[in-house]
């Protein structure tokens, strides 16, 4: 969760800095609006790509943890079964 918050804060900070730079630059209103629109579109695309990348990594981690936990449960059940068979004999 802290990585997500960091990335969100970083993206917001970068966007605010870029907007401030554009607004303070000596250009016409039309040029400024066009630059802001292009920048907003670029930031949205980059953010979407980052979110999808993070989501894929998280899904991979969850899948890996599930596989390992299933292996552990299987081994534990096998050990318990052997223990029960040994106790009955």
Biopython code that builds the backbone (N, CA, C, O; Angstrom):
import numpy as np
from Bio.PDB.StructureBuilder import StructureBuilder

atoms = [
    (1, "UNK", "N", (0.822, -1.182, 0.000)),
    (1, "UNK", "CA", (0.000, 0.000, 0.000)),
    (1, "UNK", "C", (0.865, 1.243, 0.000)),
    (1, "UNK", "O", (0.490, 2.227, -0.639)),
    (2, "UNK", "N", (1.998, 1.257, 0.678)),
    (2, "UNK", "CA", (2.835, 2.442, 0.723)),
    (2, "UNK", "C", (3.470, 2.715, -0.633)),
    (2, "UNK", "O", (3.714, 3.872, -0.975)),
    (3, "UNK", "N", (3.745, 1.666, -1.417)),
    (3, "UNK", "CA", (4.296, 1.862, -2.760)),
    (3, "UNK", "C", (3.252, 2.545, -3.636)),
    (3, "UNK", "O", (3.581, 3.448, -4.406)),
    (4, "UNK", "N", (2.015, 2.125, -3.522)),
    (4, "UNK", "CA", (0.944, 2.733, -4.302)),
    (4, "UNK", "C", (0.768, 4.191, -3.919)),
    (4, "UNK", "O", (0.603, 5.052, -4.782)),
    (5, "UNK", "N", (0.804, 4.461, -2.633)),
    (5, "UNK", "CA", (0.678, 5.853, -2.175)),
    (5, "UNK", "C", (1.841, 6.702, -2.663)),
    (5, "UNK", "O", (1.658, 7.849, -3.069)),
    (6, "UNK", "N", (3.040, 6.128, -2.620)),
    (6, "UNK", "CA", (4.211, 6.855, -3.097)),
    (6, "UNK", "C", (4.074, 7.185, -4.574)),
    (6, "UNK", "O", (4.310, 8.322, -4.982)),
    (7, "UNK", "N", (3.689, 6.187, -5.387)),
    (7, "UNK", "CA", (3.541, 6.407, -6.823)),
    (7, "UNK", "C", (2.448, 7.425, -7.117)),
    (7, "UNK", "O", (2.596, 8.261, -8.008)),
    (8, "UNK", "N", (1.359, 7.355, -6.374)),
    (8, "UNK", "CA", (0.279, 8.321, -6.571)),
    (8, "UNK", "C", (0.752, 9.725, -6.211)),
    (8, "UNK", "O", (0.484, 10.676, -6.945)),
    (9, "UNK", "N", (1.450, 9.862, -5.093)),
    (9, "UNK", "CA", (1.980, 11.163, -4.690)),
    (9, "UNK", "C", (2.998, 11.696, -5.670)),
    (9, "UNK", "O", (3.029, 12.890, -5.967)),
    (10, "UNK", "N", (3.834, 10.799, -6.170)),
    (10, "UNK", "CA", (4.836, 11.193, -7.157)),
    (10, "UNK", "C", (4.166, 11.691, -8.431)),
    (10, "UNK", "O", (4.560, 12.719, -8.981)),
    (11, "UNK", "N", (3.151, 10.964, -8.903)),
    (11, "UNK", "CA", (2.445, 11.343, -10.130)),
    (11, "UNK", "C", (1.739, 12.684, -9.953)),
    (11, "UNK", "O", (1.783, 13.535, -10.842)),
    (12, "UNK", "N", (1.094, 12.869, -8.818)),
    (12, "UNK", "CA", (0.402, 14.133, -8.561)),
    (12, "UNK", "C", (1.397, 15.285, -8.474)),
    (12, "UNK", "O", (1.157, 16.357, -9.029)),
    (13, "UNK", "N", (2.501, 15.071, -7.787)),
    (13, "UNK", "CA", (3.528, 16.108, -7.676)),
    (13, "UNK", "C", (4.122, 16.472, -9.021)),
    (13, "UNK", "O", (4.333, 17.648, -9.318)),
    (14, "UNK", "N", (4.396, 15.453, -9.841)),
    (14, "UNK", "CA", (4.943, 15.709, -11.178)),
    (14, "UNK", "C", (3.939, 16.474, -12.034)),
    (14, "UNK", "O", (4.304, 17.397, -12.762)),
    (15, "UNK", "N", (2.689, 16.085, -11.939)),
    (15, "UNK", "CA", (1.653, 16.763, -12.721)),
    (15, "UNK", "C", (1.505, 18.221, -12.286)),
    (15, "UNK", "O", (1.409, 19.116, -13.126)),
    (16, "UNK", "N", (1.486, 18.457, -10.982)),
    (16, "UNK", "CA", (1.354, 19.830, -10.493)),
    (16, "UNK", "C", (2.548, 20.683, -10.889)),
    (16, "UNK", "O", (2.388, 21.848, -11.254)),
    (17, "UNK", "N", (3.738, 20.112, -10.820)),
    (17, "UNK", "CA", (4.932, 20.847, -11.225)),
    (17, "UNK", "C", (4.911, 21.193, -12.703)),
    (17, "UNK", "O", (5.268, 22.303, -13.098)),
    (18, "UNK", "N", (4.493, 20.242, -13.510)),
    (18, "UNK", "CA", (4.423, 20.485, -14.952)),
    (18, "UNK", "C", (3.367, 21.531, -15.284)),
    (18, "UNK", "O", (3.597, 22.404, -16.121)),
    (19, "UNK", "N", (2.217, 21.447, -14.636)),
    (19, "UNK", "CA", (1.149, 22.428, -14.874)),
    (19, "UNK", "C", (1.614, 23.817, -14.463)),
    (19, "UNK", "O", (1.380, 24.789, -15.181)),
    (20, "UNK", "N", (2.269, 23.914, -13.317)),
    (20, "UNK", "CA", (2.768, 25.220, -12.866)),
    (20, "UNK", "C", (3.786, 25.772, -13.861)),
    (20, "UNK", "O", (3.771, 26.966, -14.159)),
    (21, "UNK", "N", (4.651, 24.932, -14.367)),
    (21, "UNK", "CA", (5.639, 25.373, -15.352)),
    (21, "UNK", "C", (4.995, 25.877, -16.619)),
    (21, "UNK", "O", (5.420, 26.885, -17.183)),
    (22, "UNK", "N", (3.974, 25.181, -17.067)),
    (22, "UNK", "CA", (3.293, 25.597, -18.296)),
    (22, "UNK", "C", (2.526, 26.895, -18.086)),
    (22, "UNK", "O", (2.551, 27.787, -18.934)),
    (23, "UNK", "N", (1.842, 26.992, -16.946)),
    (23, "UNK", "CA", (1.053, 28.192, -16.685)),
    (23, "UNK", "C", (1.932, 29.436, -16.520)),
    (23, "UNK", "O", (1.508, 30.547, -16.840)),
    (24, "UNK", "N", (3.136, 29.249, -16.028)),
    (24, "UNK", "CA", (4.023, 30.388, -15.824)),
    (24, "UNK", "C", (4.859, 30.719, -17.061)),
    (24, "UNK", "O", (5.529, 31.751, -17.094)),
    (25, "UNK", "N", (4.827, 29.866, -18.062)),
    (25, "UNK", "CA", (5.585, 30.108, -19.290)),
    (25, "UNK", "C", (4.877, 31.177, -20.125)),
    (25, "UNK", "O", (3.648, 31.232, -20.155)),
    (26, "UNK", "N", (5.661, 32.031, -20.807)),
    (26, "UNK", "CA", (5.064, 33.113, -21.604)),
    (26, "UNK", "C", (4.570, 32.606, -22.970)),
    (26, "UNK", "O", (5.273, 32.729, -23.973)),
    (27, "UNK", "N", (3.369, 32.044, -22.998)),
    (27, "UNK", "CA", (2.766, 31.559, -24.241)),
    (27, "UNK", "C", (1.323, 32.034, -24.310)),
    (27, "UNK", "O", (0.760, 32.512, -23.325)),
    (28, "UNK", "N", (0.740, 31.894, -25.490)),
    (28, "UNK", "CA", (-0.658, 32.296, -25.640)),
    (28, "UNK", "C", (-1.563, 31.306, -24.927)),
    (28, "UNK", "O", (-1.155, 30.186, -24.621)),
    (29, "UNK", "N", (-2.792, 31.727, -24.665)),
    (29, "UNK", "CA", (-3.753, 30.862, -23.988)),
    (29, "UNK", "C", (-4.042, 29.598, -24.761)),
    (29, "UNK", "O", (-4.161, 28.523, -24.174)),
    (30, "UNK", "N", (-4.157, 29.713, -26.077)),
    (30, "UNK", "CA", (-4.446, 28.543, -26.901)),
    (30, "UNK", "C", (-3.297, 27.547, -26.850)),
    (30, "UNK", "O", (-3.526, 26.343, -26.730)),
    (31, "UNK", "N", (-2.069, 28.035, -26.939)),
    (31, "UNK", "CA", (-0.906, 27.148, -26.861)),
    (31, "UNK", "C", (-0.832, 26.471, -25.497)),
    (31, "UNK", "O", (-0.535, 25.281, -25.390)),
    (32, "UNK", "N", (-1.108, 27.256, -24.457)),
    (32, "UNK", "CA", (-1.055, 26.715, -23.102)),
    (32, "UNK", "C", (-2.108, 25.629, -22.910)),
    (32, "UNK", "O", (-1.821, 24.578, -22.337)),
    (33, "UNK", "N", (-3.334, 25.880, -23.391)),
    (33, "UNK", "CA", (-4.407, 24.881, -23.264)),
    (33, "UNK", "C", (-4.052, 23.609, -24.033)),
    (33, "UNK", "O", (-4.302, 22.502, -23.557)),
    (34, "UNK", "N", (-3.473, 23.768, -25.213)),
    (34, "UNK", "CA", (-3.083, 22.603, -26.009)),
    (34, "UNK", "C", (-1.997, 21.803, -25.288)),
    (34, "UNK", "O", (-2.046, 20.574, -25.256)),
    (35, "UNK", "N", (-1.024, 22.497, -24.715)),
    (35, "UNK", "CA", (0.042, 21.819, -23.989)),
    (35, "UNK", "C", (-0.513, 21.087, -22.767)),
    (35, "UNK", "O", (-0.124, 19.955, -22.480)),
    (36, "UNK", "N", (-1.428, 21.746, -22.050)),
    (36, "UNK", "CA", (-2.034, 21.108, -20.871)),
    (36, "UNK", "C", (-2.812, 19.860, -21.270)),
    (36, "UNK", "O", (-2.733, 18.837, -20.591)),
    (37, "UNK", "N", (-3.557, 19.938, -22.357)),
    (37, "UNK", "CA", (-4.322, 18.786, -22.832)),
    (37, "UNK", "C", (-3.407, 17.633, -23.215)),
    (37, "UNK", "O", (-3.662, 16.482, -22.862)),
    (38, "UNK", "N", (-2.330, 17.953, -23.946)),
    (38, "UNK", "CA", (-1.380, 16.910, -24.342)),
    (38, "UNK", "C", (-0.716, 16.288, -23.117)),
    (38, "UNK", "O", (-0.546, 15.072, -23.031)),
    (39, "UNK", "N", (-0.347, 17.147, -22.179)),
    (39, "UNK", "CA", (0.318, 16.660, -20.977)),
    (39, "UNK", "C", (-0.619, 15.778, -20.140)),
    (39, "UNK", "O", (-0.210, 14.737, -19.627)),
    (40, "UNK", "N", (-1.860, 16.202, -20.014)),
    (40, "UNK", "CA", (-2.832, 15.425, -19.236)),
    (40, "UNK", "C", (-3.044, 14.055, -19.877)),
    (40, "UNK", "O", (-3.129, 13.043, -19.180)),
    (41, "UNK", "N", (-3.126, 14.029, -21.183)),
    (41, "UNK", "CA", (-3.302, 12.765, -21.895)),
    (41, "UNK", "C", (-2.087, 11.866, -21.704)),
    (41, "UNK", "O", (-2.230, 10.663, -21.481)),
    (42, "UNK", "N", (-0.897, 12.443, -21.791)),
    (42, "UNK", "CA", (0.335, 11.669, -21.611)),
    (42, "UNK", "C", (0.429, 11.111, -20.194)),
    (42, "UNK", "O", (0.789, 9.949, -20.004)),
    (43, "UNK", "N", (0.108, 11.933, -19.208)),
    (43, "UNK", "CA", (0.158, 11.485, -17.810)),
    (43, "UNK", "C", (-0.856, 10.371, -17.569)),
    (43, "UNK", "O", (-0.565, 9.399, -16.872)),
    (44, "UNK", "N", (-2.042, 10.516, -18.145)),
    (44, "UNK", "CA", (-3.070, 9.481, -17.973)),
    (44, "UNK", "C", (-2.601, 8.152, -18.562)),
    (44, "UNK", "O", (-2.808, 7.098, -17.960)),
    (45, "UNK", "N", (-1.974, 8.198, -19.729)),
    (45, "UNK", "CA", (-1.486, 6.964, -20.362)),
    (45, "UNK", "C", (-0.381, 6.323, -19.528)),
    (45, "UNK", "O", (-0.377, 5.111, -19.314)),
    (46, "UNK", "N", (0.557, 7.149, -19.059)),
    (46, "UNK", "CA", (1.666, 6.617, -18.261)),
    (46, "UNK", "C", (1.162, 6.037, -16.942)),
    (46, "UNK", "O", (1.607, 4.974, -16.510)),
    (47, "UNK", "N", (0.240, 6.736, -16.319)),
    (47, "UNK", "CA", (-0.314, 6.266, -15.046)),
    (47, "UNK", "C", (-1.046, 4.940, -15.243)),
    (47, "UNK", "O", (-0.899, 4.016, -14.442)),
    (48, "UNK", "N", (-1.831, 4.855, -16.309)),
    (48, "UNK", "CA", (-2.553, 3.626, -16.602)),
    (48, "UNK", "C", (-1.582, 2.467, -16.817)),
    (48, "UNK", "O", (-1.810, 1.361, -16.326)),
    (49, "UNK", "N", (-0.505, 2.722, -17.549)),
    (49, "UNK", "CA", (0.489, 1.673, -17.794)),
    (49, "UNK", "C", (1.144, 1.235, -16.494)),
    (49, "UNK", "O", (1.350, 0.041, -16.279)),
    (50, "UNK", "N", (1.474, 2.186, -15.622)),
    (50, "UNK", "CA", (2.104, 1.844, -14.336)),
    (50, "UNK", "C", (1.156, 1.042, -13.460)),
    (50, "UNK", "O", (1.558, 0.062, -12.832)),
    (51, "UNK", "N", (-0.097, 1.459, -13.421)),
    (51, "UNK", "CA", (-1.084, 0.758, -12.592)),
    (51, "UNK", "C", (-1.247, -0.678, -13.083)),
    (51, "UNK", "O", (-1.309, -1.607, -12.278)),
    (52, "UNK", "N", (-1.316, -0.861, -14.405)),
    (52, "UNK", "CA", (-1.453, -2.215, -14.950)),
    (52, "UNK", "C", (-0.225, -3.056, -14.631)),
    (52, "UNK", "O", (-0.348, -4.244, -14.333)),
    (53, "UNK", "N", (0.958, -2.449, -14.690)),
    (53, "UNK", "CA", (2.189, -3.173, -14.371)),
    (53, "UNK", "C", (2.201, -3.599, -12.901)),
    (53, "UNK", "O", (2.533, -4.741, -12.585)),
    (54, "UNK", "N", (1.842, -2.692, -12.021)),
    (54, "UNK", "CA", (1.796, -3.000, -10.589)),
    (54, "UNK", "C", (0.745, -4.071, -10.311)),
    (54, "UNK", "O", (0.959, -4.969, -9.496)),
    (55, "UNK", "N", (-0.390, -3.967, -10.995)),
    (55, "UNK", "CA", (-1.461, -4.938, -10.802)),
    (55, "UNK", "C", (-1.010, -6.330, -11.245)),
    (55, "UNK", "O", (-1.306, -7.320, -10.577)),
    (56, "UNK", "N", (-0.297, -6.408, -12.369)),
    (56, "UNK", "CA", (0.194, -7.696, -12.860)),
    (56, "UNK", "C", (1.191, -8.301, -11.876)),
    (56, "UNK", "O", (1.148, -9.499, -11.595)),
    (57, "UNK", "N", (2.088, -7.468, -11.355)),
    (57, "UNK", "CA", (3.063, -7.964, -10.386)),
    (57, "UNK", "C", (2.365, -8.472, -9.127)),
    (57, "UNK", "O", (2.728, -9.514, -8.581)),
    (58, "UNK", "N", (1.370, -7.730, -8.677)),
    (58, "UNK", "CA", (0.627, -8.144, -7.484)),
    (58, "UNK", "C", (-0.106, -9.461, -7.741)),
    (58, "UNK", "O", (-0.115, -10.349, -6.889)),
    (59, "UNK", "N", (-0.720, -9.582, -8.918)),
    (59, "UNK", "CA", (-1.409, -10.832, -9.262)),
    (59, "UNK", "C", (-0.441, -12.004, -9.298)),
    (59, "UNK", "O", (-0.762, -13.097, -8.831)),
    (60, "UNK", "N", (0.744, -11.775, -9.852)),
    (60, "UNK", "CA", (1.759, -12.830, -9.900)),
    (60, "UNK", "C", (2.178, -13.253, -8.492)),
    (60, "UNK", "O", (2.336, -14.443, -8.220)),
    (61, "UNK", "N", (2.353, -12.295, -7.616)),
    (61, "UNK", "CA", (2.748, -12.594, -6.235)),
    (61, "UNK", "C", (1.648, -13.386, -5.529)),
    (61, "UNK", "O", (1.930, -14.369, -4.844)),
    (62, "UNK", "N", (0.406, -12.961, -5.695)),
    (62, "UNK", "CA", (-0.717, -13.659, -5.059)),
    (62, "UNK", "C", (-0.808, -15.088, -5.580)),
    (62, "UNK", "O", (-1.019, -16.022, -4.807)),
    (63, "UNK", "N", (-0.650, -15.256, -6.878)),
    (63, "UNK", "CA", (-0.702, -16.598, -7.469)),
    (63, "UNK", "C", (0.416, -17.472, -6.914)),
    (63, "UNK", "O", (0.191, -18.636, -6.582)),
    (64, "UNK", "N", (1.609, -16.921, -6.814)),
    (64, "UNK", "CA", (2.746, -17.667, -6.284)),
    (64, "UNK", "C", (2.513, -18.071, -4.825)),
    (64, "UNK", "O", (2.813, -19.198, -4.432)),
    (65, "UNK", "N", (1.985, -17.159, -4.040)),
    (65, "UNK", "CA", (1.707, -17.450, -2.632)),
    (65, "UNK", "C", (0.639, -18.544, -2.519)),
    (65, "UNK", "O", (0.743, -19.432, -1.674)),
    (66, "UNK", "N", (-0.376, -18.476, -3.366)),
    (66, "UNK", "CA", (-1.418, -19.501, -3.337)),
    (66, "UNK", "C", (-0.847, -20.876, -3.675)),
    (66, "UNK", "O", (-1.167, -21.867, -3.017)),
    (67, "UNK", "N", (-0.002, -20.932, -4.700)),
    (67, "UNK", "CA", (0.607, -22.215, -5.074)),
    (67, "UNK", "C", (1.444, -22.780, -3.929)),
    (67, "UNK", "O", (1.361, -23.967, -3.614)),
    (68, "UNK", "N", (2.238, -21.932, -3.323)),
    (68, "UNK", "CA", (3.093, -22.392, -2.230)),
    (68, "UNK", "C", (2.273, -22.833, -1.027)),
    (68, "UNK", "O", (2.607, -23.821, -0.373)),
    (69, "UNK", "N", (1.212, -22.112, -0.737)),
    (69, "UNK", "CA", (0.387, -22.495, 0.414)),
    (69, "UNK", "C", (-0.308, -23.825, 0.156)),
    (69, "UNK", "O", (-0.481, -24.624, 1.076)),
    (70, "UNK", "N", (-0.710, -24.066, -1.092)),
    (70, "UNK", "CA", (-1.322, -25.354, -1.429)),
    (70, "UNK", "C", (-0.313, -26.490, -1.268)),
    (70, "UNK", "O", (-0.659, -27.568, -0.784)),
    (71, "UNK", "N", (0.939, -26.246, -1.678)),
    (71, "UNK", "CA", (1.988, -27.255, -1.507)),
    (71, "UNK", "C", (2.212, -27.556, -0.026)),
    (71, "UNK", "O", (2.340, -28.716, 0.367)),
    (72, "UNK", "N", (2.259, -26.515, 0.782)),
    (72, "UNK", "CA", (2.485, -26.676, 2.220)),
    (72, "UNK", "C", (1.327, -27.449, 2.849)),
    (72, "UNK", "O", (1.543, -28.352, 3.657)),
    (73, "UNK", "N", (0.103, -27.092, 2.476)),
    (73, "UNK", "CA", (-1.066, -27.786, 3.025)),
    (73, "UNK", "C", (-1.046, -29.267, 2.637)),
    (73, "UNK", "O", (-1.362, -30.136, 3.450)),
    (74, "UNK", "N", (-0.678, -29.538, 1.408)),
    (74, "UNK", "CA", (-0.609, -30.927, 0.952)),
    (74, "UNK", "C", (0.433, -31.700, 1.765)),
    (74, "UNK", "O", (0.176, -32.827, 2.187)),
    (75, "UNK", "N", (1.588, -31.109, 1.981)),
    (75, "UNK", "CA", (2.632, -31.767, 2.762)),
    (75, "UNK", "C", (2.192, -31.987, 4.202)),
    (75, "UNK", "O", (2.439, -33.045, 4.781)),
    (76, "UNK", "N", (1.535, -30.979, 4.777)),
    (76, "UNK", "CA", (1.048, -31.109, 6.149)),
    (76, "UNK", "C", (0.007, -32.218, 6.264)),
    (76, "UNK", "O", (0.037, -33.003, 7.212)),
    (77, "UNK", "N", (-0.909, -32.284, 5.308)),
    (77, "UNK", "CA", (-1.929, -33.331, 5.331)),
    (77, "UNK", "C", (-1.290, -34.712, 5.201)),
    (77, "UNK", "O", (-1.697, -35.667, 5.863)),
    (78, "UNK", "N", (-0.285, -34.794, 4.338)),
    (78, "UNK", "CA", (0.425, -36.065, 4.166)),
    (78, "UNK", "C", (1.125, -36.474, 5.464)),
    (78, "UNK", "O", (1.076, -37.639, 5.857)),
    (79, "UNK", "N", (1.764, -35.528, 6.118)),
    (79, "UNK", "CA", (2.453, -35.812, 7.377)),
    (79, "UNK", "C", (1.459, -36.231, 8.455)),
    (79, "UNK", "O", (1.713, -37.172, 9.206)),
    (80, "UNK", "N", (0.328, -35.533, 8.529)),
    (80, "UNK", "CA", (-0.693, -35.885, 9.523)),
    (80, "UNK", "C", (-1.253, -37.283, 9.263)),
    (80, "UNK", "O", (-1.494, -38.046, 10.198)),
    (81, "UNK", "N", (-1.456, -37.611, 7.990)),
    (81, "UNK", "CA", (-1.978, -38.930, 7.649)),
    (81, "UNK", "C", (-0.982, -40.015, 8.063)),
    (81, "UNK", "O", (-1.375, -41.043, 8.615)),
    (82, "UNK", "N", (0.307, -39.787, 7.796)),
    (82, "UNK", "CA", (1.334, -40.748, 8.197)),
    (82, "UNK", "C", (1.396, -40.876, 9.714)),
    (82, "UNK", "O", (1.583, -41.972, 10.244)),
    (83, "UNK", "N", (1.237, -39.754, 10.409)),
    (83, "UNK", "CA", (1.255, -39.751, 11.861)),
    (83, "UNK", "C", (0.081, -40.556, 12.415)),
    (83, "UNK", "O", (0.246, -41.318, 13.368)),
    (84, "UNK", "N", (-1.101, -40.392, 11.824)),
    (84, "UNK", "CA", (-2.288, -41.123, 12.264)),
    (84, "UNK", "C", (-2.117, -42.618, 12.000)),
    (84, "UNK", "O", (-2.470, -43.454, 12.832)),
    (85, "UNK", "N", (-1.562, -42.941, 10.810)),
    (85, "UNK", "CA", (-1.348, -44.356, 10.485)),
    (85, "UNK", "C", (-0.340, -44.994, 11.439)),
    (85, "UNK", "O", (-0.486, -46.156, 11.817)),
    (86, "UNK", "N", (0.676, -44.233, 11.824)),
    (86, "UNK", "CA", (1.682, -44.731, 12.758)),
    (86, "UNK", "C", (1.110, -44.930, 14.150)),
    (86, "UNK", "O", (1.500, -45.859, 14.856)),
    (87, "UNK", "N", (0.193, -44.069, 14.546)),
    (87, "UNK", "CA", (-0.423, -44.155, 15.870)),
    (87, "UNK", "C", (-1.384, -45.338, 15.957)),
    (87, "UNK", "O", (-1.533, -45.948, 17.016)),
    (88, "UNK", "N", (-2.040, -45.661, 14.828)),
    (88, "UNK", "CA", (-3.011, -46.755, 14.804)),
    (88, "UNK", "C", (-2.322, -48.131, 14.803)),
    (88, "UNK", "O", (-2.894, -49.123, 15.255)),
    (89, "UNK", "N", (-1.122, -48.168, 14.304)),
    (89, "UNK", "CA", (-0.426, -49.465, 14.180)),
    (89, "UNK", "C", (0.145, -49.967, 15.458)),
    (89, "UNK", "O", (0.750, -51.038, 15.485)),
]
sb = StructureBuilder()
sb.init_structure("model")
sb.init_model(0)
sb.init_chain("A")
sb.init_seg("    ")
for serial, (resi, resn, name, xyz) in enumerate(atoms, 1):
    if name == "N":
        sb.init_residue(resn, " ", resi, " ")
    sb.init_atom(name, np.array(xyz, "f"), 0.0, 1.0, " ", f" {name:<3s}", serial, name[0])
structure = sb.get_structure()
